[in-house]
Amino acid sequence: MADLISLNDVLAAMRTGDPFDVTVCTCDEGRKRGGEILELTNVTVQGSDYKNAIRRLLLPNQKIREIHIRLIMFFNGKKVFY
């Protein structure tokens, strides 16, 4: 069984500013696209939209990628639960 981590612990770890690895599922209801699995490594939080549960991640190539916190599957190799 894989190690588990709660979503609250994930969000607390993101707030520290330390780089982390995260695996997320994409979803765009407006364009009816998504379902891809993204593995993002060595990222940090650049900003947040708490109302919509969005986190903006700064990638190593200096690009920004937005993710929804409920679509986080793994954080630093640990399976995320709610």
N, C-alpha and C positions, 0 to 999 in steps of 0.2 A: 504494500500500500504506500502510495506517495505521501510525502509530508504535506500537511495542510496548513493554510494560513487564512485567517478571517479577513473579510473586506475591510473592516475597521483597522486591523493591523497593517494592511497594505497601504491604506490612505495615510496612516501615521508615518510609515516608512517613507512614503513619497514626500511628505512635508519636511523631512530632514535635509533634503537637498543632495543626498548621496546618490551616485549613479546606480541604476538597477536594470534588470532584464525583465521584460514583460511579454506575455503572449496574449493576444487579443483576437477577437472575431470582429470583422468589419460588418457594418450595417448602415444603409442609407435608405430609410423608408421613403423619402421624397423622390428619389430616383429609382426605387425598387431594385437596388443592387446590394451586394454584400455576401456574407458567408465565407469570405476568405479568412484564413488564419495567418496573422502577422506575428512574427517573432522579432521583437525590437530589443536590441542589446545596448548596454551602456548609455541609457537615456536618463534625462533629468526632467523634472516638472518645470515648465516655463510659465505656466499660468493656469487658471482654473475658472470654470463657469459653474459655480455651486448650484445655481437654480436648475440647470440642465444636466448636472452630474458629469460634466465634461472636464477632462484634463488635457492640457496642451503639453506635449512632450517634445523636448529638444533632442533631436537625433545627433549622432556623432558628426554627420555631414552638415550640421547647422540648419537643417530644415526642421519645420514644426509639423507634428502630426497630432491631430485631435483624436482622443479615444473616449468612449463612454465607460464609466467605472463598472457598470453591470456586465460589460462584455469582456472583462479581464478574466482570463482562464487560468493563467499561471503567473506567479510573481517570484522572481529569483529561484525558479525551479520548483516552487511549491504550488500545489493546487489551491485555488481560491474558493472559499465557500462563504455564504451569506448568513 
